[in-house]
């Protein structure tokens, strides 16, 4: 079955390109030969976001199916499936040190998981609309989230405390 490309992500070392499709499939492509290395099957709806771990060992995927999946890049094995989301997961990213994974959800929250246990370490609450983006500062000392509530919020990634709310946008912040 054909499906559209929805998201792409390069590995930190640049050797792989992950491609997420609207049908739920993920392909890993070798960037030297441009040949497919393997396909990862596990989502049954649109893949919304892909992110490689800083050490290139894992790929995390998010989907409209409300699942977060952690894959072993070398073997293609599914290492974890997180099914605690109540809505679409829009964005997912590793912390700069690779110790945590943050998942932005349409349920207005961001869940932060510890690696390798994948237990929820923090749940960032404060947005009143779908959270569409989450990122860490390069140092890992700050997180930023963007939402359909027309705000960008800054958070302490260790405590989960909200540090600042940037208001004044006149539409969704994605």
KACORJO-V405258 format. One line per field, one symbol per residue. ss: DSSP state (H for helix, E for strand, C for the rest). phi: phi as a letter, one per 20 degrees, with the letter a starting at -180 (. if undefined). psi: psi as a letter, one per 20 degrees, with the letter a starting at -180 (. if undefined). A space follows every 50 residues. Layout:
BEGIN
ss->???
phi->???
psi->???
END
This chain:
BEGIN
ss->CCCCEEEEEECCCCCEEEEEECCCCEEEEECCCCCEEEEECCCCCCEEEE EECCCCCEEEEEECCCCEEEEECCCCCEEEEECCCCCCEEEEEECCCCCE EEEEECCCEEEEEECCCCCEEEEEECCCCCEEEEEECCCCCCEEEEECCC CEEEECCCCCCEEEEECCCCCCCC
phi->.fbefdbcbefgemeccecddfeofcdddfeeemdfeadddaedcgfebc befgemeccdccbffmddcddeffdnffebcdceeebgeebbbefgemfc cdcecfemccdddfdefmffebcecrfdbgedbbbdfgfnebccccbfem cdcdcefednffeacedofdagdd
psi->pqrqphqqpqqhijiqpppprhiiqpppppigikqpgrqpphqjrpohqq pqqhjjhqppqqrhjjqpppqohghjqohqppkjqirpohqpqqqhijiq ppopqijjrppppqqihkqphqooqhqjrppiqqqqqhijiqqqqqrijk qpqpqoihhjpphqporiqjrqo.
END
